[in-house]
Amino acid sequence: MSLTDFGKPSRENFGYYELEKLENEFNSEDIDIFKYMVMDLVNSGIYSKLFDIFVNWKEPIPLLSDKSTEMVLESPLLILAYSNLQCKPKIFSSDLITINHFYFFYPFLEWVYSMNLGRQLTADDVKKLFKSDIGERIVLNLEHFDEIKIVPELTSEFFQKLKKLKWKDRKTKNLNSKLEKALSFLVFKKYGFEEGGFLGRQIQIVLFLAGCSAVNNEKDKIDENDVFTAYKTLFKIIKTDISKLINGTPKQETSHGYLYCQECGGYYQLQPGESPDDFTDKCECGGKLKYQESIHPVKDDKNKFWRNIISCAIFGFILFFGLKMVVASLIAGAVVSYSLGGGYTNGATNGFITGSIAMILVILTTIIFTFSTQDINLELSMNFIYRLGLVIIFAAGLTLAGGLIAAFGGLFGIKIREIKEKYRE
């Protein structure tokens, strides 16, 4: 089958064409299963129904509210994910799978749950979802999530392995990208902003599920079988009435308390049979671990991170007017990394973010001061455009320089923190 066989090609034709090309490189049986499952969802109207729910979605619980944070704590799976996966932007993280890939997992389950119930979800519905074991079922059993009776308990080790995963090779990575492309052609007759947002969220989930497949099979790299398994799982979730699993399997309380570090905000959830006495009282960052029955990690950790970043950036901004840029950036980077702790990578990253923000503040202040004190001709001309281009290039270079210098300061701050901890010992 080729595009010329269809006359004027449709988006569906392009999708089939993409899959036809993949059959020359990968298992044709897996491609056929992918094709069948996609078209079954499309022809049955299930996929369109789920998309309509996404477009008209109303949050049952306001995001970033205290009630939303409390709801997160109902799910040990969410707590483990947020405490072990990187929450930094991809540009600042080398991890293939971060919290961003997990972020849409439960919202996606909410949409499917809403479709199964035939109505908008209530706060009680969301609580049932979070307290159920549907998340653990999917993560540990993937496309067989509805076939098991006893669900094993997840541990931090699973997510630690997940964050270390890489692609097996470029061929596998390309397979994932081409399946994404084929899916977009097959499921939508037109492709706009809403369609892109809906598909983009599923693509994040697919990578997360592919990673789960690799970890479940004790691999440290994602291969083509993991990619196909992820898509099979995604499509099966959409087609399955998960309301029966959610309403029929309330989860027992599994929290046995936490070892929490007030220095870096990290924590470990104690597993059945474990006691605080089984562990040392020292965190990897050098801080002391304390036992707590409950914590609010998602909200507190993010608040602490950005509170320190912004305050130290302002501190660096103020220092800039009394000291040279190099000194101000080094001090700001050292202070923020010393405050937040972590390893040398974290120190350099946090310093870079702080230094960049501080330089942006300096540049904006300079621009505002210049415009308010001088009569500048803003008439559009080639000369003005040329000067504006130079200003933009200079500002970008200055921001990058400030960030890099502060990153070195971040390394210095972590070193000071380590020396202090050794002195304590």
Phi, psi and omega in degrees: 000133179222171183298329183289345179284350188253357189074234177285114186289143175260176177297323178298320178299318178297323178297315178297323181296318178298319180291324178299321179294325181290332181297339179282344183248332187233175181302117183295332179295318178295320178297318180295320178295317177303311181299314182297314183294321178296309185291331175296318178292321181290309185292331179281348180085359182295317182295318179296322179295318179294322178297319178298322177297318178299315183296321185259020186293137174236124183297124178295329179230128180305131179295150178064013176272166178298324180293325178295318178296319178297324180294322179301322183288353175286341185246111175302329179297316179295318180298315179298319181296313183290334182273345184244332182269146180297136179251012180274156176304149184306325183297336182255009182228140178265357181290137177290317180247122180239183180296337179297328180284334178272338191305322185267002184298307181288320173304321178297317177296326177297317179297315180296318179299316178298319178297319180295321181281339179076026180199170174292147180282152172256173178299324178294324178297317180295321179297319177299318180298313183290328181277346180281174178258020182299321179297313179295323178303312184290313183300319186268340185234353174050237187292353178256021187298335183266005186256351186259156180254322180249124182259121177298158180269133178283152177231170178299330182301323180300314182285332174295321175292323181298318184287344180268357184293150174226168173290144177297316179196175181296329180299317179293318178298319179294323177302313180301315180295320182288326175292323174301313181297314179298318180299317180298325179288320188284327189264343182235130176283334173226156186227111180230202185297315182291319178297318179297320179294319180295313181290323180300322178293321179293325179297320176298317181295321181300317179295320177299315180293323177297321177296319178299320178299316180296314181295318179299331180261016175057046176246154178254006177221143178276123179249183185296326178297323178294321179296313179295321178298321180298315180292320177300319180294315180302312183294324180291322176302315182298322185275340185275143174279088185286350179298329179292325178284323182288312183283341184259356183227068175297138185272137176285154178297125183243000183286127178245019180097177186222149168260114190243134178257117181283346180285307184252352180084000180283158179204162179230129177275122180294138180264165179306131179090350180268149179230151176304332181289345180282352186237158173286165180265016183246131178278163178299333181280350182105346179283172181266139177270137177234144179278133176222144180285330179210158179216167175237071191292317188298311183288312185294316182297315181294319179298316181296317181300306184286330176297317178290318180300309183294315182295320180287329176294318177295321177300315178295323177300317179292318180298329184303326183277352177244342181231171176289156184304317183299314182294315181299317181292318178300316181294315180299317179296319180294319182295314183292321180289324177296322182289316185275334179074203183096193179272186182293326177296315177298319180299314180295318180296311180296322177295318180298314179299315182296313180297321179295316179296318179300317180291324176297319177297318179297315182296315180297319179297318179297317180297313180298316180297318181296315182291330182276341184249348182233151178271103184251129179279115182262014180299130184292121179206169179297323180295319180294316180298320179297314180294321179297320178298319179295320180296316181296316179297316180296318181295319179295318179295320180293319178297315179296318180297315179299320179294317182293319179296317179294331177296320175296322176297324177299318177298319179296320179296320178295321179297317178299319180297319179295317179298320180296318180293322177295323179295323178298320181293000000 
